[in-house]
Amino acid sequence: MSQALIRITGLSREYVMGAETVRALRGVDLEIQPNEYVAIMGPSGSGKSTMMNLIGCLDTPTAGQYWLNGVEVSKMSDDELARVRNREIGFVFQTFNLLPRGTALHNVELPLIYAGIGSRERRERAARALEACGLGDRMTHRPNELSGGQRQRVAIARALVTEPSIILADEPTGNLDSQTSEEIMKVVGDLHANHGQTIVMVTHEHDIAEHAERVVTLHDGLISSDRQKVAA
C-alpha cells in the first residue's frame, strides 16, 4: 500500500479567547492518499477552517501529529512550515487574492518568483498552467478585465504552477453564482482527472462537496462521517 500523503492522528487545536478555551478540533484521525479528491464539510464552528489551516501548514496543533509526504510537520517552526507551504501546497482562496495591477500571467508567475525560478521558465510554466485552466487567451488581462469565474481560474492556475503535492481550496466558489460555481468545479475536476492532483476542498455547500470523490464531515471538532462516493 502506498504511503498516505496526509496522515493525521489525534489532532487537536484549542484557542484561548478571554476566559474561555475553544476546542476547535478534539482529536481527529484522518488519512488522505495521493491523487485523492476530498471535500471537508461542516457547518460554521465545526472545525473545518481550523483543519484547513493545519493541513495548509498555516497553524500548528495543540496536540496530535500531522505527517505530510512522510515528514512530520506538526512540530516544525514557522520558518520550516513556510518552506513546506511553498514547496508542497497550492492555495485557492474564496477571495482570489490576485494583485490588481498584475496580468493573469504575472499573478500566476508569483510563486515561481519567490521560488527563485528564472524568467523564461517562469513564463512557460505560468502559461501552461493558465492554458490548463482554460485561460490561454486571457494571459495579458488584469483582474478587473476578468469575470469572477476567470479570476478564480487564475487563482487555480497560480496554485497549480508550483506542481504542489496538494491543492488546498478554501470555499473556492463562495463568491460566485451557481452557474460559475459549476464551471469552476469542472475545472477542478478536470485538473484532478488529467493531472492527478491531490485536492482537498473545504466547503459548507453540499452541492459543491458532491463534486469530490470523498466527503469528510466535521461536527463539533470531530469527524462525524467519512463517505467514499461510489463511481457511477
Helices and strands as residue ranges (DSSP letters): E 6-17, E 20-32, E 37-41, H 48-55, E 63-68, E 71-72, H 78-88, E 89-92, H 104-114, H 119-132, G 143-145, H 148-160, E 166-170, H 178-195, E 198-203, H 206-209, E 214-219, E 222-228
